[in-house]
Amino acid sequence: MAEIAYVARGTIPPSPPPPSEVGVVRWLRENLFSSTGNTILTLVAAWVVVEVFLALLPWLGGAVWNAGSLSECRAISPGGACLAVINERFNQFLFGFYPAEGYWRPSLAFLGLLAAIAPVLFTALPRKMLWFSGIYPLLAYWLIFGGSVWGPLMVLAAVVAAAALARAVARLSGEVAGMIAGVLAAALMFLFAVDPLSGWLADAVPIGLAPVSSDQIGGFTLTLIIGVTGIAGSLPIGIVLALGRQSNLPLVKALCVGFIEFIRGVPLITLLFVAHVLLNIFLPPGTEFDKLLRVLILVTLFASAYIAEVIRGGLAALPKGQYEAAAALGLDYWKSMRLVILPQALKISIPGIVNTFIGLFKDTTLVSVIAMFDPLGIITPIRADQNWNGIVWELYGFVALFFFICCYGMSRYSMYLERRLKTDHR
């Protein structure tokens, strides 16, 4: 009689998974066709995408890149996009009415911007590059607006001297005293020393670039100036406002709450109109307050109020034990905030902070209503030209593409930063 074995004599090799559980098929089944409702939505969305693509394909495929007017474009390709206007006015979109012989200056400033923000965004780069990030604002100002080189150098010298004084006082009397001493020293030097010394040096050793007024700056250059300045300035101010709103000092708390609620309750366009039209009424006769400077200050303060609320949410999300742990270590208020509380609160607040930055960057287009030639403002004189009168989609589509690339880049960096810092605490 044959022997019958009921126990396996060897290891059974693993069977391959079903085709529906691996690869692209699994992803499609789980993400697009997981239920009847998702299947219907997927099919409807696919139909919309195909219809839009089929409508845009002949328009973009028949695009005209070289023509002198809209009528020439229509004669060459009646149903195609007239991208010749972008080709002809490309420099105007980039630089506004900046002098043509000086295009290299904002271009060099933009390259410097990339080098300045790189070590701030990516910690793998050498930390010594942060020295360039610190001096970049003065370098960019001198490149774009021109004038004597001694003005930015004197400002840099004043900042270095104030920082050295603040550090020396902090060692003797504490961080708060050092901060106050540094701010007072910087204010006194800016008021009484920087301008006279820079003027004397400019007369003695005239080194500089041809000055360019803010009215000549426009296009994407103006957008980047307002956006980058607002983003860089609103974050530290927002942190101070968030801490002030949680302060135990009634006066400090009242000032911070009043400022935040006022800014959040008034539209940005209203503040821009006030700064553009009414501010000169309250200034002494003969006082000149540059329009671009007014916009930079308002945009920065406006964004800082929203940043303050985002950071306040991050502070409120921290458990009370973190504050108690900082106190148990013997840290004073400023050290506990700098070393324990704020790093965690900022990490939690990254999505909200970046969302505010994206909104701020898009809000820079509002300056077109006060006669500043940002990319949307540049479209008006282009369409006023009889050669391009009647063109719409190509101009606004080009501007929309620029803003989408910038905002999408900020969004992707936010996701990268969240993954690197493990913001979700998984």
Secondary structure, 3 states (H helix, E strand, C coil): CCCCCCCCCCCCCCCCCCHHHCHHHHHHHHHCCCCHHHHHHHHHHHHHHHHHHHHHHHHHHCCECCCCCHHHHHHHCCCCCECHHHHHCHHHHHHECCCHHHCHHHHHHHHHHHHHHHHHHCCCCCHHHHHHHHHHHHHHHHHHHCEECHHHHHHHHHHHHHHHHHHHHHHHHCHHHHHHHHHHHHHHHHHHCHHHHHHHHHHHCCCEECCCCHHHECHHHHHHHHHHHHHHHHHHHHHHHHHHHCCCCHHHHHHHHHHHHHHHHCCHHHHHHHHHHHHHHHCCCCCCCCHHHHHHHHHHHHHHHHHHHHHHHHHHHCCHHHHHHHHHCCCCHHHHHHHHHHHHHHHHCHHHHHHHHHHHHHHHHHHHHHCCCCHHHHHHHHHHCCCCCCCCHHHHHHHHHHHHHHHHHHHHHHHHHHHHHCCCCC
